Amino acid sequence: MFYTETRYLETEAHSIKDITPEIREILAASGIQNGLLVVEVPHSTASVMRTTGGPLDIRQDLVNEVRRVVPSRINFLHEESPDDAAGHIKCGLFGNSITSIVKDGKLVSDGKLGWFFMEYDGPRARKYCVAVMGE
């Protein structure tokens, strides 16, 4: 069986948004008990990341460190804007899709890791696509 759904969101510049509740909703709607769940972000300056769903300061640390590792600057060879060029590099480093295992109708990592939409440019109207495959 295969189930897919696309979700839309508005982002703020250089932000992180917890999409864990939406991922859980999509998994439940799929009816799939055992298989794989894939989240893909079809943008070149945004990505999806899995990490602890702890306090907001953990997420802010993540945003700050990503900006420190690849700062926006004006001397990239590719330069639509400093944020755009840095966003392409961040997306390349962190990727735009993640696959997780579904067992007994739940994510194996449920409760340990959350799903986070990372905006490296923005603010923008964005989307992410979820596919659940299995039985």
C-alpha positions as CSV (number, residue, x, y, z in Angstrom):
1,M,0.0,0.0,0.0
2,F,1.1,3.6,-0.7
3,Y,-0.2,6.8,0.8
4,T,1.0,10.3,0.0
5,E,0.1,13.8,1.2
6,T,1.5,17.3,0.7
7,R,1.4,20.0,3.5
8,Y,1.9,23.7,3.1
9,L,3.4,26.2,5.6
10,E,4.5,29.8,5.8
11,T,8.1,30.2,7.1
12,E,10.0,33.0,8.8
13,A,13.5,33.9,7.8
14,H,16.2,31.5,9.2
15,S,13.7,29.5,11.2
16,I,12.8,26.0,12.4
17,K,9.3,24.7,12.6
18,D,8.2,21.6,14.4
19,I,6.1,19.5,12.0
20,T,6.0,16.4,14.2
21,P,2.3,16.6,14.9
22,E,1.5,16.8,11.2
23,I,3.8,13.8,10.4
24,R,1.9,11.8,13.1
25,E,-1.5,12.8,11.6
26,I,-0.4,11.7,8.1
27,L,0.9,8.4,9.4
28,A,-2.4,7.7,11.2
29,A,-4.4,8.7,8.1
30,S,-2.3,6.3,5.9
31,G,-3.5,3.3,7.9
32,I,-0.1,1.6,7.3
33,Q,1.1,-0.4,10.2
34,N,4.6,-1.6,9.0
35,G,6.8,0.0,6.4
36,L,8.6,3.3,5.7
37,L,7.7,6.9,6.0
38,V,9.5,9.5,3.8
39,V,9.4,13.3,4.2
40,E,10.8,15.3,1.3
41,V,11.2,19.1,1.0
42,P,11.1,20.0,-2.7
43,H,13.0,23.3,-2.2
44,S,16.7,24.2,-2.6
45,T,17.0,26.5,0.4
46,A,15.0,24.5,3.0
47,S,15.3,21.0,4.4
48,V,13.9,18.5,6.9
49,M,15.8,17.5,10.0
50,R,15.3,15.0,12.8
51,T,16.5,15.8,16.3
52,T,15.2,15.9,19.9
53,G,11.9,17.6,20.3
54,G,13.0,19.2,23.5
55,P,12.8,22.8,24.6
56,L,12.8,25.7,22.2
57,D,16.3,26.7,23.1
58,I,17.6,23.5,21.6
59,R,16.0,24.4,18.3
60,Q,17.3,28.0,18.5
61,D,20.8,26.6,19.1
62,L,20.4,24.5,16.0
63,V,19.4,27.5,13.9
64,N,22.2,29.6,15.3
65,E,24.9,26.9,14.7
66,V,23.7,26.2,11.1
67,R,24.0,30.0,10.5
68,R,27.5,30.0,12.1
69,V,28.7,27.1,10.0
70,V,27.5,28.5,6.7
71,P,27.0,32.3,7.2
72,S,25.2,34.5,4.6
73,R,27.8,36.5,2.8
74,I,28.3,38.3,-0.5
75,N,31.3,36.5,-1.9
76,F,29.7,33.2,-3.0
77,L,30.2,32.4,-6.7
78,H,26.5,31.7,-7.0
79,E,24.8,34.9,-5.7
80,E,21.1,35.5,-6.1
81,S,21.3,36.9,-2.6
82,P,23.6,36.2,0.4
83,D,20.8,34.2,2.1
84,D,19.9,32.3,-1.0
85,A,23.4,31.2,-1.8
86,A,24.1,30.1,1.8
87,G,20.7,28.3,1.8
88,H,21.7,26.2,-1.2
89,I,24.8,25.1,0.6
90,K,22.9,24.3,3.9
91,C,20.3,22.3,1.9
92,G,23.2,20.3,0.3
93,L,24.8,19.6,3.6
94,F,21.7,18.6,5.5
95,G,19.6,17.1,2.7
96,N,16.0,17.5,1.7
97,S,14.5,14.1,2.7
98,I,14.5,11.6,5.6
99,T,13.2,8.1,5.8
100,S,11.9,6.5,9.0
101,I,10.7,3.1,9.9
102,V,7.1,2.4,10.8
103,K,6.4,-0.5,13.1
104,D,2.9,-1.4,14.6
105,G,1.5,1.9,13.3
106,K,4.1,4.1,15.0
107,L,7.5,5.6,14.1
108,V,10.3,3.5,15.7
109,S,11.8,6.8,16.9
110,D,8.5,8.3,18.1
111,G,9.0,10.1,21.4
112,K,12.8,10.3,20.9
113,L,13.1,12.5,17.7
114,G,10.9,15.1,16.2
115,W,10.5,16.3,12.6
116,F,11.7,19.9,11.9
117,F,11.3,22.0,8.8
118,M,14.4,24.1,8.4
119,E,14.1,27.5,6.5
120,Y,17.5,28.7,5.4
121,D,16.3,31.7,3.4
122,G,12.7,33.0,3.7
123,P,10.2,34.1,4.7
124,R,8.5,32.0,2.1
125,A,5.4,29.9,1.2
126,R,6.8,26.3,1.4
127,K,5.6,22.7,1.2
128,Y,6.7,19.3,2.2
129,C,5.6,15.9,0.8
130,V,5.1,12.7,2.9
131,A,4.9,9.2,1.5
132,V,4.1,6.2,3.6
133,M,4.7,2.7,2.1
134,G,4.0,-0.7,3.6
135,E,1.2,-2.9,4.8
